[in-house]
Amino acid sequence: MPAVWGAVAVTYELACPLARQDGLGARLVTSAVLLVVGTGLVLHVRRGLLRELRQVRRVAGAAQDVLLRPLPPRLDGLRVAAARLAADRGATVGGDLYEALGTEHGVRVVMGDVRGHGIAALGTVAAVLGSFREAVHDEAALDGVLRRLERAHARHLRERARAEHSAHGVEPEHPVAEEFVTLLLLEIGHDGRMRALNCGHPWPYVLREDATAPDGGRGRVAPLAGDGPLPPLGLFPLPAELPVLGCGRLLPGETLVLHTDGVEDARDARGRFFPLPAVLAEALGAGCGGRTGPVLPHAVLSTVLARLLRHAGGPPGDDAAVLVLRNDRRQAPRRQGAPVGRRAHRVT
């Protein structure tokens, strides 16, 4: 096509008598012809660039889906829904990571947040997720999985440091000194028993439906409480002993909501933080699609994201991710021990 437009311009200059005349009318005609030729060339180049941009976006979207792949709607008797909001415009993956996999030990879940956000954090996300997807099947204990993630993260930092040293020709000073990952490892056994290891990450919330709740409520929202968390990966070495915390049981009909700090740290125009517990209580109270129907994970997820976007007036300034798991198993194991949570938010 550029050759055609060029041929038109050359033919006009060589074959058309008007091109060799000095009159005003001839000059106007010549200018119009050149304008049409130039416009045609610009439009052709624009179409080519748009076509290439669409192709690049398709490839980038496919690559991002492989890195942070969509979760199945059901996993070993659990209903699953997850989504993320990236801080970088045009990106669907940022510094937040999550994965849920069914194993012989139960459903194992990771939720993490790389320091910083956006495309720059993808290398760390890939290193941690790749290690998790192998370790959950190989390691019988949850602390073994965390050790594997720590080694994978440290190896990734060393490789980055060597790459920076090779590129600049000098040893960089603290090239990745502040590169760390907050992480929550969670295991939901076949009997609903939950075990966790927390490396500086926000604890999830449990939504409990209760038809006998007072004041006409549908249930309660309670934070999954645990002891003091371990340090984030990469900030300090993990201690020699990694005590796996027992967090009670996720009974049939109960829902677990995991999130990154980009959710609760989102601010509105007045500087107020996003009230996640209140929004979850609202979702539970409304039944997320029916006053008497079950609380569905995708409905909880939609409610949280819609309220978050409204609260922040658009995409939040930091990456945000939410993962919702509902126990749809039929047989309810006997509840043992105290339920999780330090405080409860009553739904009215």
Residue frames relative to the residue before (quaternion, step in Angstrom):
aa qw qx qy qz dx dy dz
M 1.0000 0.0000 0.0000 0.0000 0.00 0.00 0.00
P 0.6369 0.4974 -0.3600 0.4662 3.69 0.86 -0.68
A 0.6276 0.5298 -0.3435 0.4555 3.61 1.05 -0.71
V 0.6278 0.5300 -0.3419 0.4561 3.60 1.01 -0.74
W 0.6782 0.4744 -0.3025 0.4727 3.58 0.86 -0.95
G 0.6384 0.5143 -0.3346 0.4647 3.61 1.01 -0.71
A 0.6368 0.5237 -0.3277 0.4613 3.58 1.02 -0.79
V 0.6193 0.5358 -0.3446 0.4589 3.58 1.03 -0.74
A 0.6754 0.4916 -0.3029 0.4587 3.59 0.87 -0.92
V 0.6743 0.4880 -0.3031 0.4639 3.62 0.90 -0.89
T 0.6393 0.5289 -0.3237 0.4546 3.60 0.96 -0.84
Y 0.6456 0.5138 -0.3243 0.4627 3.57 0.97 -0.83
E 0.6823 0.4954 -0.2997 0.4463 3.59 0.87 -0.91
L 0.7531 0.4100 -0.2223 0.4641 3.61 0.95 -0.82
A 0.7933 0.3565 -0.1652 0.4650 3.59 0.94 -0.85
C 0.6877 0.4774 -0.3052 0.4539 3.60 1.07 -0.54
P 0.4575 -0.7019 0.4699 0.2779 3.62 -0.75 1.00
L 0.5977 0.5918 -0.3707 0.3938 3.61 1.04 -0.67
A 0.6118 0.5774 -0.3547 0.4080 3.57 1.09 -0.66
R 0.7343 0.4026 -0.2377 0.4921 3.61 1.17 -0.50
Q 0.5530 0.5901 -0.3997 0.4315 3.57 1.26 0.18
D 0.3768 -0.7469 0.5125 0.1936 3.55 -1.20 0.70
G 0.4443 0.7086 -0.4540 0.3073 3.60 1.19 0.04
L 0.6536 -0.5317 0.3750 0.3866 3.53 -1.29 0.46
G 0.6578 0.5149 -0.3177 0.4486 3.57 0.92 -0.87
A 0.6537 0.5093 -0.3195 0.4595 3.57 0.96 -0.85
R 0.6573 0.5091 -0.3171 0.4562 3.57 0.98 -0.82
L 0.6288 0.5298 -0.3340 0.4608 3.59 1.06 -0.73
V 0.6507 0.5063 -0.3173 0.4686 3.56 0.99 -0.85
T 0.6488 0.5182 -0.3156 0.4592 3.57 0.96 -0.90
S 0.6532 0.5114 -0.3137 0.4619 3.60 0.95 -0.85
A 0.6463 0.5221 -0.3195 0.4557 3.57 1.00 -0.83
V 0.6463 0.5172 -0.3215 0.4599 3.57 0.98 -0.85
L 0.6765 0.4849 -0.2994 0.4666 3.57 0.89 -0.92
L 0.6203 0.5385 -0.3409 0.4573 3.58 1.07 -0.69
V 0.6533 0.5028 -0.3153 0.4701 3.57 0.96 -0.86
V 0.6533 0.5102 -0.3173 0.4607 3.59 0.94 -0.88
G 0.6668 0.5016 -0.2999 0.4624 3.58 0.94 -0.91
T 0.6421 0.5212 -0.3181 0.4635 3.60 1.00 -0.83
G 0.6443 0.5266 -0.3206 0.4525 3.54 0.99 -0.82
L 0.6546 0.5059 -0.3106 0.4681 3.55 0.99 -0.87
V 0.6486 0.5171 -0.3215 0.4567 3.61 0.95 -0.87
L 0.6660 0.5046 -0.3048 0.4570 3.58 0.90 -0.92
H 0.6414 0.5192 -0.3289 0.4593 3.56 1.01 -0.80
V 0.6614 0.4930 -0.3093 0.4731 3.58 0.92 -0.90
R 0.6364 0.5368 -0.3292 0.4454 3.60 1.00 -0.82
R 0.6546 0.5035 -0.3200 0.4642 3.58 0.93 -0.87
G 0.6503 0.5170 -0.3209 0.4548 3.57 0.99 -0.78
L 0.6598 0.5034 -0.3082 0.4650 3.58 0.98 -0.83
L 0.6501 0.5083 -0.3191 0.4660 3.59 0.99 -0.80
R 0.6284 0.5279 -0.3265 0.4689 3.55 1.04 -0.80
E 0.6703 0.4857 -0.2941 0.4777 3.59 0.95 -0.86
L 0.6384 0.5289 -0.3267 0.4537 3.59 1.01 -0.79
R 0.6432 0.5123 -0.3264 0.4661 3.59 0.98 -0.80
Q 0.6503 0.5087 -0.3170 0.4667 3.56 1.00 -0.80
V 0.6451 0.5123 -0.3233 0.4657 3.59 0.95 -0.84
R 0.6528 0.5108 -0.3161 0.4615 3.60 0.97 -0.81
R 0.6335 0.5165 -0.3389 0.4658 3.59 1.01 -0.73
V 0.6645 0.4910 -0.3057 0.4732 3.58 0.93 -0.88
A 0.6596 0.5040 -0.3112 0.4627 3.60 0.94 -0.88
G 0.6496 0.5171 -0.3197 0.4565 3.58 0.98 -0.80
A 0.6495 0.5045 -0.3172 0.4722 3.56 1.00 -0.81
A 0.6535 0.5070 -0.3174 0.4638 3.59 0.98 -0.82
Q 0.6645 0.4996 -0.3076 0.4629 3.59 0.96 -0.82
D 0.6469 0.5103 -0.3239 0.4649 3.59 1.05 -0.69
V 0.6166 0.5154 -0.3505 0.4810 3.58 1.12 -0.55
L 0.6631 0.5063 -0.3066 0.4582 3.57 0.98 -0.85
L 0.7808 0.0734 -0.0163 0.6203 3.58 0.80 -1.01
R 0.0882 -0.8707 0.4832 0.0257 3.52 0.55 1.27
P 0.5882 -0.5733 0.4252 0.3803 3.60 -1.14 0.54
L 0.4130 -0.7123 0.5151 0.2382 3.54 -1.00 0.84
P 0.5357 -0.6111 0.4576 0.3609 3.61 -1.09 0.55
P 0.5666 -0.6185 0.4137 0.3540 3.62 -1.08 0.59
R 0.7785 0.1491 -0.0985 0.6016 3.60 1.18 -0.48
L 0.0079 0.7932 -0.6062 0.0566 3.52 -1.05 0.85
D 0.8332 -0.1984 0.0945 0.5075 3.56 -0.42 1.27
G 0.7716 -0.3673 0.1852 0.4852 3.57 0.82 1.01
L 0.6383 0.4850 -0.3315 0.4975 3.58 1.27 0.08
R 0.3293 -0.6888 0.6032 0.2309 3.54 -1.10 0.74
V 0.1307 -0.8182 0.5598 0.0053 3.57 -0.88 0.99
A 0.1022 0.7497 -0.6518 0.0520 3.54 -1.18 0.74
A 0.0710 0.8001 -0.5894 0.0861 3.57 -0.93 0.87
A 0.0642 0.7734 -0.6290 0.0446 3.54 -1.23 0.56
R 0.1497 -0.7758 0.6059 0.0928 3.53 -1.27 0.39
L 0.2178 -0.7289 0.6332 0.1425 3.53 -1.29 0.49
A 0.2277 -0.7905 0.5563 0.1174 3.59 -0.58 1.16
A 0.4982 -0.6689 0.4678 0.2925 3.55 -1.04 0.81
D 0.6636 0.4847 -0.3060 0.4806 3.61 1.07 -0.67
R 0.4549 -0.6959 0.4866 0.2684 3.54 -0.79 1.03
G 0.7923 0.2855 -0.2350 0.4854 3.54 -0.93 0.96
A 0.6559 0.4788 -0.3168 0.4901 3.57 1.25 -0.23
T 0.2559 -0.7571 0.5779 0.1651 3.55 -1.14 0.64
V 0.7234 0.2994 -0.2125 0.5847 3.56 1.31 -0.09
G 0.0243 -0.7974 0.6029 0.0013 3.56 -0.99 0.82
G 0.8062 -0.2757 0.2152 0.4771 3.53 -0.97 -0.91
D 0.5921 0.5494 -0.3785 0.4520 3.60 1.24 -0.02
L 0.0632 -0.7995 0.5972 0.0126 3.55 -1.08 0.73
Y 0.0796 0.7713 -0.6304 0.0372 3.54 -1.23 0.56
E 0.0652 0.7634 -0.6412 0.0438 3.52 -1.28 0.49
A 0.0522 -0.7626 0.6439 0.0327 3.55 -1.19 0.62
L 0.0116 0.8100 -0.5820 0.0716 3.55 -0.76 1.10
G 0.3702 -0.7052 0.5601 0.2279 3.53 -1.09 0.75
T 0.0031 -0.7981 0.6009 -0.0438 3.57 -0.82 1.04
E 0.6715 -0.4739 0.3652 0.4372 3.57 -1.27 0.01
H 0.6590 0.4926 -0.2994 0.4832 3.57 1.27 -0.32
G 0.6716 -0.4181 0.2960 0.5353 3.59 1.29 -0.16
V 0.6495 -0.4713 0.3935 0.4485 3.54 -1.28 -0.24
R 0.1066 -0.7940 0.5977 0.0323 3.56 -0.76 1.07
V 0.1197 -0.8105 0.5730 -0.0199 3.51 -0.84 1.12
V 0.0696 -0.7546 0.6491 0.0663 3.54 -1.16 0.68
M 0.0025 -0.7502 0.6613 -0.0005 3.54 -1.11 0.81
G 0.0842 0.8299 -0.5409 0.1079 3.58 -0.64 1.08
D 0.1848 -0.7600 0.6169 0.0871 3.49 -1.36 0.33
V 0.2554 -0.7666 0.5753 0.1270 3.56 -0.58 1.21
R 0.5436 -0.6094 0.4562 0.3535 3.56 -1.00 0.79
G 0.7297 0.2918 -0.2765 0.5531 3.54 -0.84 1.01
H 0.2513 -0.7663 0.5659 0.1715 3.56 -1.21 -0.24
G 0.7289 0.4758 -0.3100 0.3824 3.50 -1.37 0.05
I 0.8312 -0.2757 0.1785 0.4487 3.50 -1.40 -0.32
A 0.6108 0.5906 -0.3591 0.3862 3.61 1.03 -0.73
A 0.6899 0.4908 -0.2822 0.4510 3.60 1.13 -0.54
L 0.4521 0.7349 -0.4380 0.2523 3.61 1.20 -0.19
G 0.6136 0.5634 -0.3638 0.4169 3.61 1.00 -0.68
T 0.6696 0.4798 -0.2936 0.4851 3.57 0.97 -0.86
V 0.6169 0.5408 -0.3413 0.4587 3.59 1.00 -0.80
A 0.6690 0.5007 -0.3040 0.4574 3.58 0.89 -0.91
A 0.6562 0.5166 -0.3214 0.4464 3.61 0.94 -0.82
V 0.6941 0.4736 -0.2843 0.4616 3.58 0.87 -0.93
L 0.6875 0.4805 -0.2978 0.4559 3.60 0.84 -0.91
G 0.6340 0.5338 -0.3389 0.4452 3.58 0.97 -0.78
S 0.6651 0.4865 -0.3021 0.4793 3.56 0.98 -0.82
F 0.6454 0.5326 -0.3286 0.4380 3.60 0.94 -0.84
R 0.6730 0.5211 -0.3080 0.4250 3.59 0.87 -0.91
E 0.6784 0.4316 -0.2945 0.5165 3.59 1.16 -0.40
A 0.6918 0.5263 -0.2953 0.3965 3.56 0.82 -1.02
V 0.6335 0.5612 -0.3597 0.3930 3.62 0.94 -0.75
H 0.6855 0.4484 -0.2858 0.4974 3.59 1.16 -0.50
D 0.7077 0.4785 -0.2635 0.4481 3.59 1.09 -0.65
E 0.7433 0.4069 -0.2091 0.4881 3.57 1.02 -0.80
A 0.3843 -0.7419 0.5051 0.2166 3.56 -0.77 1.04
A 0.7630 0.3086 -0.1682 0.5426 3.60 1.08 -0.72
L 0.5874 -0.6115 0.4073 0.3393 3.55 -1.14 0.69
D 0.6240 0.5378 -0.3580 0.4395 3.60 1.03 -0.63
G 0.5985 0.5522 -0.3590 0.4562 3.59 1.13 -0.54
V 0.6168 0.5307 -0.3406 0.4710 3.57 1.08 -0.71
L 0.6705 0.4987 -0.3091 0.4542 3.58 0.88 -0.90
R 0.6168 0.5340 -0.3505 0.4598 3.60 1.00 -0.71
R 0.6453 0.5121 -0.3230 0.4658 3.58 0.97 -0.81
L 0.6535 0.5071 -0.3184 0.4631 3.60 0.96 -0.81
E 0.6336 0.5269 -0.3341 0.4575 3.57 1.01 -0.78
R 0.6714 0.4862 -0.3066 0.4678 3.59 0.91 -0.85
A 0.6448 0.5165 -0.3283 0.4578 3.60 0.97 -0.78
H 0.6556 0.5056 -0.3112 0.4667 3.57 0.98 -0.82
A 0.6576 0.5008 -0.3128 0.4679 3.59 0.93 -0.87
R 0.6412 0.5163 -0.3265 0.4644 3.59 1.00 -0.78
H 0.6313 0.5308 -0.3254 0.4624 3.58 1.02 -0.78
L 0.6596 0.5004 -0.3127 0.4656 3.60 0.95 -0.82
R 0.6422 0.5163 -0.3314 0.4594 3.60 0.99 -0.76
E 0.6562 0.5040 -0.3139 0.4656 3.57 0.97 -0.81
R 0.6282 0.5179 -0.3344 0.4747 3.58 1.04 -0.71
A 0.6494 0.5206 -0.3192 0.4531 3.57 0.94 -0.87
R 0.6591 0.4931 -0.3142 0.4730 3.60 0.94 -0.82
A 0.6400 0.5211 -0.3345 0.4549 3.59 1.00 -0.76
E 0.6596 0.4930 -0.3133 0.4730 3.59 0.96 -0.79
H 0.6339 0.5280 -0.3268 0.4609 3.57 1.02 -0.78
S 0.6683 0.4975 -0.3010 0.4641 3.58 0.96 -0.86
A 0.6762 0.5103 -0.3026 0.4368 3.59 0.99 -0.82
H 0.7767 0.3687 -0.1851 0.4759 3.60 0.93 -0.88
G 0.4498 -0.7194 0.4355 0.3009 3.56 1.20 -0.27
V 0.7324 0.2851 -0.2032 0.5840 3.59 1.29 -0.08
E 0.5729 -0.5876 0.4428 0.3612 3.53 -1.21 0.53
P 0.3426 -0.7523 0.5131 0.2310 3.64 -0.54 1.05
E 0.4235 -0.6897 0.5260 0.2613 3.53 -1.11 0.71
H 0.8280 -0.1387 0.0290 0.5425 3.57 -0.57 1.26
P 0.0097 -0.8586 0.5124 0.0137 3.65 0.67 1.00
V 0.8037 0.1086 -0.0483 0.5831 3.58 1.04 -0.70
A 0.1772 0.8449 -0.4924 0.1106 3.55 1.13 0.65
E 0.7722 0.3290 -0.1761 0.5143 3.58 1.06 -0.68
E 0.4429 0.6758 -0.4650 0.3617 3.57 1.20 0.48
F 0.2341 0.7669 -0.5685 0.1840 3.57 -0.38 1.19
V 0.2786 -0.7493 0.5855 0.1345 3.53 -1.33 0.39
T 0.2511 -0.7065 0.6350 0.1860 3.56 -0.94 0.87
L 0.0503 -0.8336 0.5457 -0.0700 3.54 -0.88 0.94
L 0.0792 -0.7551 0.6483 0.0573 3.53 -1.14 0.76
L 0.1104 -0.7662 0.6318 0.0387 3.55 -0.77 1.12
L 0.0035 0.8082 -0.5864 0.0551 3.56 -0.78 1.05
E 0.1052 -0.7712 0.6261 0.0467 3.53 -1.06 0.84
I 0.1106 -0.7673 0.6303 0.0412 3.57 -0.85 1.02
G 0.3017 -0.7977 0.4996 0.1521 3.55 -0.31 1.27
H 0.6862 -0.4795 0.3486 0.4215 3.54 -1.29 0.17
D 0.6893 0.4342 -0.2782 0.5089 3.59 1.22 -0.42
G 0.6096 -0.5795 0.3412 0.4195 3.59 1.28 0.16
R 0.4783 0.6746 -0.4469 0.3412 3.59 1.23 -0.13
M 0.2165 -0.7947 0.5598 0.0906 3.56 -0.88 0.99
R 0.0455 -0.7571 0.6517 0.0087 3.53 -1.10 0.88
A 0.0536 -0.8302 0.5542 -0.0272 3.55 -0.97 0.81
L 0.0930 -0.7098 0.6913 0.0987 3.48 -1.44 0.43
N 0.1007 -0.8237 0.5580 -0.0035 3.55 -0.65 1.15
C 0.0956 -0.7866 0.6097 0.0178 3.55 -0.72 1.15
G 0.8228 -0.2971 0.1315 0.4664 3.53 0.24 1.33
H 0.5230 0.6462 -0.4040 0.3816 3.60 1.19 0.40
P 0.5812 -0.5686 0.4281 0.3945 3.63 -1.12 0.48
W 0.4523 -0.6709 0.5172 0.2788 3.57 -1.05 0.79
P 0.4863 -0.6656 0.4756 0.3070 3.60 -1.08 0.64
Y 0.4161 -0.6680 0.5544 0.2707 3.53 -1.40 0.02
V 0.2649 -0.7365 0.6022 0.1573 3.53 -1.20 0.65
L 0.1888 -0.7535 0.6224 0.0961 3.56 -0.95 0.97
R 0.0558 -0.8116 0.5812 -0.0187 3.56 -0.57 1.20
E 0.2592 -0.7477 0.5928 0.1495 3.54 -0.70 1.10
D 0.0432 0.7897 -0.6073 0.0753 3.55 -0.98 0.88
A 0.3059 -0.7869 0.5109 0.1618 3.57 -0.34 1.27
T 0.6990 0.4540 -0.2735 0.4801 3.61 1.18 -0.46
A 0.3390 0.7583 -0.5013 0.2424 3.59 1.23 0.21
P 0.5133 -0.6649 0.4416 0.3152 3.61 -0.96 0.76
D 0.8147 0.2908 -0.2113 0.4551 3.53 -1.36 0.31
G 0.6372 -0.5734 0.3316 0.3941 3.57 1.11 0.61
G 0.4079 0.7236 -0.4726 0.2944 3.58 1.21 0.30
R 0.4627 -0.6837 0.4967 0.2679 3.54 -1.30 0.36
G 0.7825 -0.2218 0.1650 0.5580 3.58 1.17 -0.26
R 0.4697 -0.6639 0.5084 0.2830 3.52 -1.26 -0.46
V 0.2629 -0.7069 0.6313 0.1810 3.52 -1.36 0.45
A 0.0390 0.8134 -0.5745 0.0821 3.57 -0.64 1.14
P 0.4413 -0.6751 0.5095 0.2998 3.60 -0.99 0.71
L 0.4467 -0.6468 0.5438 0.2939 3.53 -1.10 0.72
A 0.1628 -0.8411 0.5129 0.0550 3.57 -0.26 1.28
G 0.0443 0.7880 -0.6134 0.0283 3.53 -1.14 0.67
D 0.6719 -0.4659 0.3722 0.4393 3.54 -1.31 0.00
G 0.7477 -0.3810 0.2824 0.4649 3.53 -1.33 0.01
P 0.4623 -0.7138 0.4463 0.2786 3.60 -0.81 0.95
L 0.5522 -0.5661 0.5019 0.3502 3.50 -1.37 0.31
P 0.6035 -0.5503 0.4002 0.4157 3.62 -1.17 0.28
P 0.5936 -0.5620 0.4259 0.3879 3.60 -1.14 0.50
L 0.5837 -0.5748 0.4362 0.3723 3.56 -1.17 0.55
G 0.7991 0.2855 -0.2280 0.4774 3.55 -0.89 0.96
L 0.6228 0.5386 -0.3536 0.4439 3.60 1.17 -0.33
F 0.7564 -0.0762 0.0702 0.6458 3.56 0.99 -0.96
P 0.5786 -0.5565 0.4398 0.4026 3.60 -1.16 0.40
L 0.4996 -0.6403 0.4870 0.3213 3.56 -1.06 0.71
P 0.5553 -0.6139 0.4326 0.3572 3.60 -1.06 0.62
A 0.6583 -0.5275 0.3659 0.3930 3.54 -1.27 0.41
E 0.7472 0.2978 -0.1742 0.5680 3.57 1.07 -0.75
L 0.1005 -0.7844 0.6114 0.0305 3.55 -0.88 1.00
P 0.1423 -0.8222 0.5456 0.0771 3.60 0.02 1.23
V 0.3001 -0.7439 0.5725 0.1699 3.56 -0.67 1.12
L 0.3268 -0.7759 0.5149 0.1615 3.57 -0.74 1.11
G 0.3065 -0.7092 0.6015 0.2032 3.54 -1.02 0.82
C 0.1260 -0.8308 0.5420 0.0139 3.56 -0.71 1.11
G 0.6659 -0.4957 0.3185 0.4577 3.60 1.05 0.63
R 0.5469 -0.6037 0.4683 0.3423 3.54 -1.26 -0.47
L 0.3186 -0.6754 0.6274 0.2207 3.50 -1.26 0.60
L 0.1986 -0.8282 0.5176 0.0824 3.54 -0.15 1.32
P 0.6529 -0.4914 0.3805 0.4330 3.61 -1.19 0.35
G 0.7680 0.3047 -0.2650 0.4971 3.54 -0.88 1.02
E 0.6311 0.5148 -0.3425 0.4684 3.60 1.23 -0.23
T 0.2398 -0.7792 0.5726 0.0864 3.53 -1.16 0.74
L 0.1962 -0.7714 0.5995 0.0835 3.54 -1.01 0.91
V 0.1199 -0.7983 0.5897 0.0254 3.58 -0.83 1.04
L 0.0949 -0.7846 0.6125 0.0148 3.57 -0.55 1.22
H 0.0121 0.8088 -0.5861 0.0471 3.57 -1.07 0.70
T 0.4073 -0.6580 0.5613 0.2935 3.55 -1.31 0.20
D 0.6569 -0.5483 0.3385 0.3915 3.57 -1.21 0.37
G 0.5160 0.6379 -0.4226 0.3851 3.59 1.24 -0.19
V 0.5982 0.5562 -0.3641 0.4474 3.59 1.23 -0.36
E 0.7702 0.3614 -0.2049 0.4840 3.58 0.58 -1.12
D 0.6601 0.5043 -0.3172 0.4576 3.61 1.17 -0.40
A 0.4657 0.6720 -0.4572 0.3502 3.62 1.23 -0.10
R 0.1821 -0.7991 0.5690 0.0670 3.58 -0.90 0.96
D 0.3886 -0.6845 0.5597 0.2592 3.52 -1.26 0.50
A 0.7675 -0.3662 0.2461 0.4650 3.58 -1.28 -0.12
R 0.6974 0.4483 -0.2682 0.4907 3.61 1.15 -0.52
G 0.5705 -0.6234 0.3727 0.3834 3.58 1.26 0.08
R 0.4777 0.6711 -0.4453 0.3510 3.60 1.22 0.22
F 0.4740 -0.6762 0.4918 0.2760 3.56 -1.06 0.83
F 0.5892 -0.5818 0.4324 0.3568 3.53 -1.25 0.52
P 0.3160 -0.7794 0.5111 0.1774 3.64 -0.68 1.05
L 0.1424 -0.8480 0.5053 0.0727 3.56 0.41 1.22
P 0.6603 0.4981 -0.3516 0.4385 3.68 0.78 -0.79
A 0.6561 0.5058 -0.3174 0.4615 3.59 0.97 -0.79
V 0.6454 0.5072 -0.3227 0.4712 3.59 1.02 -0.76
L 0.6458 0.4998 -0.3225 0.4788 3.59 1.00 -0.74
A 0.6288 0.5186 -0.3339 0.4735 3.58 1.04 -0.71
E 0.6263 0.5236 -0.3284 0.4750 3.56 1.07 -0.72
A 0.6552 0.5076 -0.3096 0.4660 3.58 0.97 -0.87
L 0.6670 0.4896 -0.3004 0.4746 3.57 0.97 -0.82
G 0.6659 0.5166 -0.3089 0.4407 3.57 0.95 -0.84
A 0.7001 0.4467 -0.2661 0.4893 3.56 1.07 -0.73
G 0.4334 -0.7009 0.4618 0.3281 3.56 1.22 -0.27
C 0.3365 -0.7740 0.4773 0.2446 3.56 1.33 0.02
G 0.8337 -0.0264 -0.0305 0.5507 3.55 0.63 1.07
G 0.8104 -0.0595 0.0276 0.5822 3.56 1.18 0.04
R 0.5000 -0.6851 0.4355 0.3016 3.56 -0.80 0.96
T 0.7751 0.3076 -0.1708 0.5248 3.58 1.07 -0.68
G 0.5705 0.6148 -0.3843 0.3858 3.60 1.22 -0.18
P 0.6407 -0.5272 0.3823 0.4068 3.57 -1.26 0.21
V 0.5023 -0.6130 0.5154 0.3261 3.53 -1.28 0.42
L 0.1748 -0.8188 0.5436 0.0598 3.56 -0.41 1.24
P 0.5636 -0.6428 0.3944 0.3372 3.62 -0.88 0.87
H 0.6821 0.4851 -0.3209 0.4433 3.59 0.84 -0.87
A 0.6322 0.5178 -0.3390 0.4661 3.59 1.13 -0.57
V 0.6156 0.5199 -0.3382 0.4861 3.59 1.06 -0.74
L 0.6531 0.5224 -0.3068 0.4543 3.56 0.92 -0.92
S 0.6616 0.5046 -0.3078 0.4614 3.60 0.90 -0.90
T 0.6475 0.5221 -0.3200 0.4537 3.57 0.97 -0.85
V 0.6727 0.4989 -0.3033 0.4546 3.59 0.87 -0.94
L 0.6954 0.4737 -0.2908 0.4556 3.60 0.81 -0.94
A 0.6412 0.5194 -0.3321 0.4569 3.59 0.98 -0.78
R 0.6726 0.4739 -0.2984 0.4838 3.60 0.93 -0.87
L 0.6306 0.5426 -0.3371 0.4408 3.60 1.03 -0.75
L 0.6726 0.4830 -0.2975 0.4752 3.58 0.90 -0.89
R 0.6451 0.5060 -0.3210 0.4741 3.58 1.02 -0.74
H 0.6534 0.5256 -0.3113 0.4472 3.58 0.97 -0.88
A 0.7528 0.3951 -0.2054 0.4847 3.58 0.88 -0.98
G 0.4242 -0.7106 0.4644 0.3153 3.59 1.24 -0.20
G 0.7806 -0.1000 0.0533 0.6146 3.58 1.17 0.60
P 0.7608 -0.3175 0.2351 0.5148 3.59 -1.18 -0.29
P 0.5017 -0.6623 0.4565 0.3180 3.62 -0.93 0.80
G 0.6157 -0.5867 0.3930 0.3496 3.54 -1.25 0.43
D 0.7418 0.2818 -0.1873 0.5790 3.59 1.24 -0.29
D 0.6228 -0.5193 0.4143 0.4133 3.56 -1.23 0.40
A 0.0557 -0.7883 0.6127 0.0073 3.57 -1.08 0.76
A 0.0005 -0.7893 0.6132 -0.0323 3.55 -1.06 0.83
V 0.0838 -0.7747 0.6265 0.0174 3.55 -1.13 0.79
L 0.0488 -0.7762 0.6285 -0.0075 3.57 -1.00 0.94
V 0.0911 -0.8098 0.5795 -0.0039 3.58 -0.69 1.13
L 0.0413 -0.7868 0.6155 -0.0216 3.57 -0.90 1.03
R 0.0645 -0.7892 0.6104 0.0200 3.58 -0.84 0.99
N 0.3703 -0.7237 0.5407 0.2162 3.55 -0.88 0.96
D 0.0486 -0.8123 0.5807 -0.0261 3.56 -0.48 1.26
R 0.3623 0.7262 -0.5088 0.2872 3.58 1.18 0.37
R 0.5229 -0.7006 0.4020 0.2723 3.56 -0.98 0.84
Q 0.7546 0.3773 -0.2233 0.4882 3.57 0.79 -0.96
A 0.2692 -0.7724 0.5600 0.1319 3.54 -0.77 1.07
P 0.3272 -0.7397 0.5476 0.2143 3.60 -0.65 1.03
R 0.6085 -0.5516 0.4187 0.3875 3.52 -1.24 0.46
R 0.4229 -0.7079 0.5067 0.2515 3.55 -0.83 1.00
Q 0.0400 -0.7969 0.6028 -0.0063 3.56 -0.83 1.01
G 0.8046 0.2549 -0.1980 0.4984 3.53 -1.04 0.76
A 0.6627 -0.4952 0.3850 0.4091 3.49 -1.34 0.05
P 0.5109 -0.6315 0.4752 0.3382 3.58 -1.06 0.64
V 0.5748 -0.5918 0.4335 0.3625 3.51 -1.22 0.50
G 0.6269 0.5733 -0.4003 0.3437 3.51 -1.32 0.33
R 0.3142 -0.7459 0.5627 0.1683 3.52 -1.07 0.81
R 0.7870 0.0304 -0.0102 0.6161 3.52 1.09 -0.69
A 0.2517 -0.7707 0.5665 0.1477 3.59 -1.12 0.49
H 0.2811 -0.7264 0.6045 0.1670 3.50 -1.21 0.66
R 0.2824 -0.7883 0.5232 0.1585 3.57 -0.37 1.22
V 0.2984 -0.7464 0.5737 0.1574 3.52 -1.01 0.91
T 0.0803 -0.8045 0.5883 0.0113 3.54 -0.80 1.03
